[in-house]
């Protein structure tokens, strides 16, 4: 059970790091495409499928922050 909580906490932290990075780009006026190319989180590169997963997350969060939820 303790490992499960640690895993959930880590996933939450990852999402927070990505969201904070996207928010910074949105605040700077970056387009979705610009945000995808500018955001690099080296601390997460050990995750399997890092580049593709990061791109998907950045695009989704950017849309949520600029257009709203679908």
ChimeraX commands (.cxc) that place a marker at each C-alpha (Angstrom):
marker #1 position 0.00,0.00,0.00 radius 0.5
marker #1 position 2.85,2.36,0.82 radius 0.5
marker #1 position 4.38,1.76,-2.64 radius 0.5
marker #1 position 1.03,2.57,-4.26 radius 0.5
marker #1 position 0.83,5.90,-2.46 radius 0.5
marker #1 position 4.41,6.73,-3.44 radius 0.5
marker #1 position 3.63,5.88,-7.08 radius 0.5
marker #1 position 0.51,8.08,-7.05 radius 0.5
marker #1 position 2.44,10.93,-5.44 radius 0.5
marker #1 position 5.15,10.66,-8.12 radius 0.5
marker #1 position 2.61,10.65,-10.96 radius 0.5
marker #1 position 0.93,13.71,-9.45 radius 0.5
marker #1 position 4.29,15.48,-9.26 radius 0.5
marker #1 position 5.07,14.65,-12.89 radius 0.5
marker #1 position 1.74,16.08,-14.05 radius 0.5
marker #1 position 2.28,19.17,-11.92 radius 0.5
marker #1 position 5.73,19.73,-13.42 radius 0.5
marker #1 position 4.35,19.44,-16.94 radius 0.5
marker #1 position 1.37,21.69,-16.21 radius 0.5
marker #1 position 3.57,24.33,-14.60 radius 0.5
marker #1 position 5.87,24.27,-17.64 radius 0.5
marker #1 position 2.94,24.64,-20.02 radius 0.5
marker #1 position 1.46,27.46,-17.92 radius 0.5
marker #1 position 4.78,29.31,-18.15 radius 0.5
marker #1 position 4.72,28.98,-21.93 radius 0.5
marker #1 position 1.09,30.10,-22.16 radius 0.5
marker #1 position 1.91,33.11,-19.98 radius 0.5
marker #1 position 4.67,33.97,-22.46 radius 0.5
marker #1 position 2.23,33.77,-25.35 radius 0.5
marker #1 position 3.57,30.53,-26.83 radius 0.5
marker #1 position 1.43,28.64,-29.31 radius 0.5
marker #1 position 0.77,24.96,-28.76 radius 0.5
marker #1 position 3.48,24.07,-31.27 radius 0.5
marker #1 position 5.98,26.43,-29.65 radius 0.5
marker #1 position 5.24,24.97,-26.22 radius 0.5
marker #1 position 5.81,21.43,-27.52 radius 0.5
marker #1 position 9.23,22.40,-28.87 radius 0.5
marker #1 position 10.30,24.53,-25.90 radius 0.5
marker #1 position 9.39,22.25,-23.02 radius 0.5
marker #1 position 12.04,19.75,-22.03 radius 0.5
marker #1 position 11.99,18.07,-18.65 radius 0.5
marker #1 position 15.26,16.12,-18.40 radius 0.5
marker #1 position 14.34,14.80,-14.96 radius 0.5
marker #1 position 11.58,12.78,-16.64 radius 0.5
marker #1 position 13.60,11.30,-19.53 radius 0.5
marker #1 position 13.91,7.96,-17.76 radius 0.5
marker #1 position 10.20,7.36,-18.29 radius 0.5
marker #1 position 9.39,4.94,-21.10 radius 0.5
marker #1 position 8.02,6.83,-24.10 radius 0.5
marker #1 position 9.05,10.18,-22.58 radius 0.5
marker #1 position 9.11,12.24,-25.76 radius 0.5
marker #1 position 5.76,11.11,-27.15 radius 0.5
marker #1 position 4.02,11.17,-23.77 radius 0.5
marker #1 position 5.36,14.65,-23.04 radius 0.5
marker #1 position 4.18,15.94,-26.41 radius 0.5
marker #1 position 0.68,14.54,-25.86 radius 0.5
marker #1 position 0.51,16.00,-22.35 radius 0.5
marker #1 position 1.79,19.42,-23.43 radius 0.5
marker #1 position -0.71,19.61,-26.30 radius 0.5
marker #1 position -3.63,18.57,-24.09 radius 0.5
marker #1 position -2.75,20.91,-21.23 radius 0.5
marker #1 position -2.07,23.83,-23.60 radius 0.5
marker #1 position -5.54,23.37,-25.13 radius 0.5
marker #1 position -7.14,23.17,-21.69 radius 0.5
marker #1 position -5.42,26.36,-20.57 radius 0.5
marker #1 position -6.11,28.36,-23.74 radius 0.5
marker #1 position -9.37,27.00,-25.15 radius 0.5
marker #1 position -10.95,25.22,-22.23 radius 0.5
marker #1 position -11.98,21.66,-21.54 radius 0.5
marker #1 position -13.76,19.79,-24.35 radius 0.5
marker link #1:1,2 radius 0.2
marker link #1:2,3 radius 0.2
marker link #1:3,4 radius 0.2
marker link #1:4,5 radius 0.2
marker link #1:5,6 radius 0.2
marker link #1:6,7 radius 0.2
marker link #1:7,8 radius 0.2
marker link #1:8,9 radius 0.2
marker link #1:9,10 radius 0.2
marker link #1:10,11 radius 0.2
marker link #1:11,12 radius 0.2
marker link #1:12,13 radius 0.2
marker link #1:13,14 radius 0.2
marker link #1:14,15 radius 0.2
marker link #1:15,16 radius 0.2
marker link #1:16,17 radius 0.2
marker link #1:17,18 radius 0.2
marker link #1:18,19 radius 0.2
marker link #1:19,20 radius 0.2
marker link #1:20,21 radius 0.2
marker link #1:21,22 radius 0.2
marker link #1:22,23 radius 0.2
marker link #1:23,24 radius 0.2
marker link #1:24,25 radius 0.2
marker link #1:25,26 radius 0.2
marker link #1:26,27 radius 0.2
marker link #1:27,28 radius 0.2
marker link #1:28,29 radius 0.2
marker link #1:29,30 radius 0.2
marker link #1:30,31 radius 0.2
marker link #1:31,32 radius 0.2
marker link #1:32,33 radius 0.2
marker link #1:33,34 radius 0.2
marker link #1:34,35 radius 0.2
marker link #1:35,36 radius 0.2
marker link #1:36,37 radius 0.2
marker link #1:37,38 radius 0.2
marker link #1:38,39 radius 0.2
marker link #1:39,40 radius 0.2
marker link #1:40,41 radius 0.2
marker link #1:41,42 radius 0.2
marker link #1:42,43 radius 0.2
marker link #1:43,44 radius 0.2
marker link #1:44,45 radius 0.2
marker link #1:45,46 radius 0.2
marker link #1:46,47 radius 0.2
marker link #1:47,48 radius 0.2
marker link #1:48,49 radius 0.2
marker link #1:49,50 radius 0.2
marker link #1:50,51 radius 0.2
marker link #1:51,52 radius 0.2
marker link #1:52,53 radius 0.2
marker link #1:53,54 radius 0.2
marker link #1:54,55 radius 0.2
marker link #1:55,56 radius 0.2
marker link #1:56,57 radius 0.2
marker link #1:57,58 radius 0.2
marker link #1:58,59 radius 0.2
marker link #1:59,60 radius 0.2
marker link #1:60,61 radius 0.2
marker link #1:61,62 radius 0.2
marker link #1:62,63 radius 0.2
marker link #1:63,64 radius 0.2
marker link #1:64,65 radius 0.2
marker link #1:65,66 radius 0.2
marker link #1:66,67 radius 0.2
marker link #1:67,68 radius 0.2
marker link #1:68,69 radius 0.2
marker link #1:69,70 radius 0.2
view
